[in-house]
Amino acid sequence: MRSNWKKVIFWLIGSILIFFGAFIAGKLNLGLGVSQTGFLFALFLALALIMTGGLLWILVAASLSSNK
């Protein structure tokens, strides 16, 4: 039973990470007051959050398929 809670928690953390990554990526705009370094940092941060969330989702899916 404890392992099911771990899977749910990993799934939720992955969802939150993907949400924040998509939120950052959606607000990216290279305009006034934004340096190219800051823009690239935000871009790579968004990409890292989305990829980490996706990795957590893949881990949960692999764990669920191996339990059947």
C-alpha positions as CSV (number, residue, x, y, z in Angstrom):
1,M,0.0,0.0,0.0
2,R,2.9,2.4,0.8
3,S,4.3,2.0,-2.7
4,N,1.0,3.2,-4.2
5,W,1.3,6.5,-2.3
6,K,4.8,6.9,-3.6
7,K,3.6,6.5,-7.1
8,V,0.8,9.1,-6.6
9,I,3.3,11.5,-5.0
10,F,5.8,11.1,-7.9
11,W,2.9,11.6,-10.4
12,L,1.8,14.8,-8.6
13,I,5.3,16.2,-8.3
14,G,5.8,15.4,-12.0
15,S,2.6,17.3,-12.8
16,I,3.6,20.3,-10.8
17,L,7.0,20.4,-12.4
18,I,5.5,20.2,-15.9
19,F,3.0,22.9,-15.0
20,F,5.7,25.3,-13.8
21,G,7.9,24.5,-16.8
22,A,5.1,25.2,-19.2
23,F,4.2,28.4,-17.3
24,I,7.8,29.7,-17.5
25,A,8.0,28.7,-21.2
26,G,4.7,30.4,-21.9
27,K,5.8,33.7,-20.4
28,L,9.2,33.8,-22.2
29,N,9.6,37.0,-24.2
30,L,12.8,38.5,-25.3
31,G,11.8,42.1,-25.1
32,L,12.6,45.2,-23.1
33,G,14.3,44.6,-19.8
34,V,15.2,41.0,-20.5
35,S,18.8,40.1,-21.2
36,Q,19.7,37.3,-23.5
37,T,21.4,35.5,-20.6
38,G,18.2,35.7,-18.5
39,F,16.1,34.6,-21.4
40,L,18.3,31.5,-22.0
41,F,18.4,30.7,-18.3
42,A,14.6,30.8,-18.1
43,L,14.4,28.7,-21.3
44,F,16.8,26.0,-20.0
45,L,15.0,26.1,-16.6
46,A,11.7,25.5,-18.2
47,L,13.1,22.7,-20.3
48,A,14.7,21.1,-17.3
49,L,11.4,21.3,-15.3
50,I,9.4,19.8,-18.1
51,M,11.9,17.0,-18.7
52,T,12.2,16.1,-15.0
53,G,8.4,16.0,-14.7
54,G,8.2,13.8,-17.8
55,L,10.9,11.5,-16.3
56,L,8.8,11.1,-13.1
57,W,5.8,10.3,-15.2
58,I,7.7,7.7,-17.1
59,L,9.0,6.2,-13.8
60,V,5.4,5.9,-12.5
61,A,4.2,4.3,-15.8
62,A,7.1,1.8,-15.8
63,S,6.4,0.9,-12.2
64,L,2.7,0.4,-12.8
65,S,3.3,-1.8,-15.8
66,S,5.8,-4.0,-14.0
67,N,3.3,-4.5,-11.1
68,K,0.7,-6.2,-13.3
